[in-house]
Amino acid sequence: MKAVIATEQGGAEVLQLAEVPTPEPQAGQVRVRILASGLNPIDTKVRKAKLPMTPRQFPAILQTDFAGVVDLVGPGVTKFNIGDEVFGFAGGFSSPNGDVSGSLAEYAVYDPAFIARKPANLDFHAAAALPLVASTAWKALFDKARVTPESRVLITGGAGGVGLMAIQMAVAAGAYVVAVTRSAESTEVAMAAGARACVDLSSAAAADIVSTHTNGRGFDVIFDTVGGATLDAAFQMIKPAGDIVTVVGAASHNLAPLYLKGANLHMVLVLLPIMYGIGIERHSEILEIITTLAEQGRLVPRLDSERFGLADAAAAHAKLEAGQAKGKIVIDVTG
């Protein structure tokens, strides 16, 4: 089969198209014919740096998001049948049982727990853009926090991959959603997704945002996808006993503002089931929720208009790293 191999860790140029053996499913596994592979920032990071989730051995097949068709099932598999259209995120990283190959290949073998039925109203290209970002947003808003119709929710990075999913999910839950954006284009994207208002932290004081959008109470839930100074600002805008959830925890922060409000700070690492084998059942449940939301028209991915094939994987990575993507980049693998 054709696959894109990261020959070693490094820049996008290490991604090379190659012929490799087609994997065979073992007991309890399914083989998926990959039609589309979604690209996320974490995929570029593990290509460059030795992180806890980076494959232990290179050459490696990277990228985790995918959509495709079940091609073969191993003994003991009852959840899926040959021909089922599926999506998920399951590989491209290290796991307790060794490296799991990613989706930059014509075929991949996965644990069925990391796969769900593809939304029927989305084609494979669009479906491959959803799994990781939508799962991250769901875990933040509904597993770590508890967004309800009464919630006032602030979402940073509102036009980003995770932020945009979070806006749509919070709106679907009936919450009043404010997004943090930094440009007119990002504001337009976030408002189209259902945000009631957008704010720019470089030009609006935290106290003024709280006064305008929460009557001075503070936000019930803040979901941060940016980190750094933006997370520090979130500490100023959360209500007493409120919940802040972040996916960016690599900086130093003064937690005194949280302590003085008795507020809660949560971390989301959506790759836990793959990396440590923790929460696998919930992983599957969330993917099924995403399918339902997408089929209800409540979850719509924003896609970059440029199309890439397997041979263009390096160019796709370079575009994402250059900050030039206008939505999720998806690589079409097979047709």
N, C-alpha and C positions, 0 to 999 in steps of 0.2 A: 504494500500500500504506500501511498504518498503521505509524507508527514514533514512538518517543519521541525528541525532539530536545533536546539541551542547547543552548539558544539562545545561551548565553555561559557563561563560567566563573563559578561562584558556588554558592549554597546549593541545596538540593534543589528549590526552587521554579523553578529554571531549566529543569527537565525538563518539556517540554510535548508532549502528544499531537498529531500532525500527519499530514497526507497528503503523501507524497513519492513520487517515481517509483520503480517497481520496478526493481532493478538487473538487468542482463543479463550473464551470464558471458562472458568473453573466452576465448581459447585457453588451455588449461591450468587453467581455473577451474571450480568447481561452484557452483550456486546451491542454497541450503538454505532450505526452508520452516521457519522457526524456530517450534517449539512451546513451548519453555521457555528462559528466560534466567537463568542463575545470577548472583547478586550477590556480589561480593567487596569487601573494603575498598579495594583499589587502584582500583576503579571509582569510588568516592566521592572518592578523593584526586585523580584526574585531572580530575574534575569541578570541584574547588575550586582546585587549584594547578597552576602551570606546572612540570611535572616532565619529565624526559627522554622519558618515554613518552606524555605528554599529546598529544592530537591538535593539530596545528599550526593547524588552522582550526576555528573555531566559526561557526555551529551544527555540531554533531557528534552522531553516533549512538554511544552508549557501551555498555559492558558486553561482556565477552569470552566468558564461559562460555555454552554453548548445547547444546541437543539438538533434533534435528529430522529432516526427511526430505529427501533429495536430490531436487530439483525439476527441475533442468536441468543438463546437463553441456556444457562448452565443448569445442571441437575438441582432440583430443590427450589427453583424460582417459580413463584405463583403470582407475584404482583403484576408482571408484565408478560405479554405474548409477542411473538414475532409480528412485526408490522405496526406496533404501537408507536404513535408519535409522542416523543418525550422531550423534556428539557431539564436542566439542572446545573449544578456546579459540584464537581466531584474529584477533580485531579489537577495536575500541574504543580503539586506540592509534595512534601514529605508527609508520611503518616506513621503511626506506631508500627505498621507492618512493612515499612519501606516506602519508596517513592511510588506515587500513583501518576501514571502518564496523563497529560492534559489533552485538550481538545483540538490542538493544531495538527490533526491527522484525519485520515478518511475513516478510521475505525478506532474505537476505544472500548475498554472493558471496565465496568464499574459495578460497585455494590448498588443494588436496586434502591436502597434506602436514601441514596443521594440523587434520586431521579423522580420526576413526577410527570403526569400527563401534560403535554403541551397545550396552552390555551388554544382552543379550536378556532378562534377568530383572528389569530396572529399567524403570519407565515413564519418559516423557520428563522429567517434573518432577524425579524423583530423579536421573536421569542428568545433568541440567544442573548439579547441585550438585558434581560430582566433578572435572571436568578440571583446573582450575588448582590447587586445593589438593592433589589426589592427585599430580599431576605434581611439584609442589614437594617433597612428602614423599619421593617416589621418588628424585628427583635428590639430595636431601640424604643419604638413608640408603644408597643403593646406587651412585650415581655419584661423589659427593664422598667418602663414607665407604664402608665395606664391612661391613655388618651380617651376622653369621653366627649359627648356633645357639649359639656360644660367647660371643657378645657380651653385655655388660651395658650397657644403653642407657638414658640419661636423656633425657626429652622434656619441655621446658618448654611451658607453655600447652597442657596435655594435653587440655583439653576444647574447644579452639578448632578452627577449620576445618582448618588444616594439621596441628595437633598430633594431632587425633583420627585423621586418615588415617595419620599416622606411627606411632601406637601399633598400629593394625591391621596395617600392613605389617611392622613389626618383629616383632610376635607371629607373623605368618604365616611369617616367616623363622626362627622358633624361638628368638628372643632373649629374655633376661630384661629386662623393660621396667619402668622406674620413671617415673611421670609427676609433674610439678610442677603442683599445682592450688591454688586459694585458697578454695574453698568446698565445703560438703558436696555440693551439687548437681554441681559440676565433678568432684569425686572419684568420685561415683556413675557419671557418664558415662564417665570414663576407665577405671574398673575394669570396667565392662560391656564396654568395647572390648578388654579383655584385659590391661591393666596389672596387674603383680603387686603393686604397691604405689603409693601416692601420698604425696608430701611437700609441705609448705608451707614455702617458704624464709623466710617471715616469723616462723616459730616453731621451725624446726629449723636447727641449725648445719650448714654444709657438711661439716665434719669428721665430724659424727655421721652424716650421710646416707651418706658414703663408707664409714664403718666398718660401718654396719648392712647396706648393700646390696651392697658390693663387697669385704667383708673387708679394708678399708683400702687396696685397690689403686687405686681410682679407676675411673671408668666408661671403658669402651672407646670409646664414642661418646656424645656429647651433641649433641642437636639442639635448638637454641634458636629459638623463635618469638616471643620477648618482647623481648629486648635490654636495654639499660641495666644496672641492678644485677643482673638475672638472668644476663646474659651474664658479668658479672664473677664471679658465684658459680660459674658453669660452669668458669671458669679454675681455681678451687680444687678442683673435683671430678673433673677429667679425669685419667686415668692418664698416666704418662710415655709419650710417643710416641703418645698417643691422638688422636682426631679430634673437634673441635668444628665443627659446621656451624651457621651462623646465617642467617636471612633478614632480620635487622634490624641494619644497620650504620651508623646515623646518629648515633652518640654517640662520645665519647672514652673510651678504655680503656687501662689500664696492662697492657701485654703481658708484663711481667716474669714473672708466674707461668707463662705458656706457655713462655717461653724457658727457664726453669729446669727444665722437664720435657721439653723438646724436642717439645712437643705441636704439633698442626697446627690452624690456624683457616681454615675454608673459608666462602665466601659463595655463596649461591644466589640468582640472579636468573632466575626461570623464564621471564621475558618476553624473554630474549635472542634467541630465534629470530625473534620478531615485530619487535623493536626494531632488531636489527642483521643479521638474516639469518644468524645463527650457530647451528649445531646443529639445523638444521631436520629432518634425518633422524632424529636422536635424539628430537626432539619427537614425531614420529609413532610411533616405537617404544615410547615410554613410554605414550602413550595406549592402544596395543594391549595393553600389560601391564596397565594399569588395567582394561580391558574383561575380561581373563581373570580377574583377581583378584575383580572384582565378580561375575562369573558363577560363580565358585567359592564365593561367599558369604563371602569373606575381607575384603571392602571394602564397608562399608555406610555411606551418608551419614546424618548426623543433620540432619533437616529442621525448620525452624521451622514451626509448625502453621498460621500465618496464610497465607492465599492472597491473592495479588495478581495483577491483570491489568495490561495495558499502561497503562491509564489511571491505575493506582495506583503508577506507578514512583516518583514523588516521595515518596509515603508509605513505600515500601519503603526508599528511601535514608535517609529520616529515622529510621526504626526502627533500621536498622543503625548509624547514627552515634550514636544515643542509647544504644547498648549494650543494647538490649532484645530482641535476637534470641536465640532458644533453638535454635540450629542454623542451617544455611544457609538464607538467604532466596532463593527462586526465584520469578521472575515468569512466569506462564503467558501466552504470547503469542498463540498460535492453537490451536484444538482440532480 
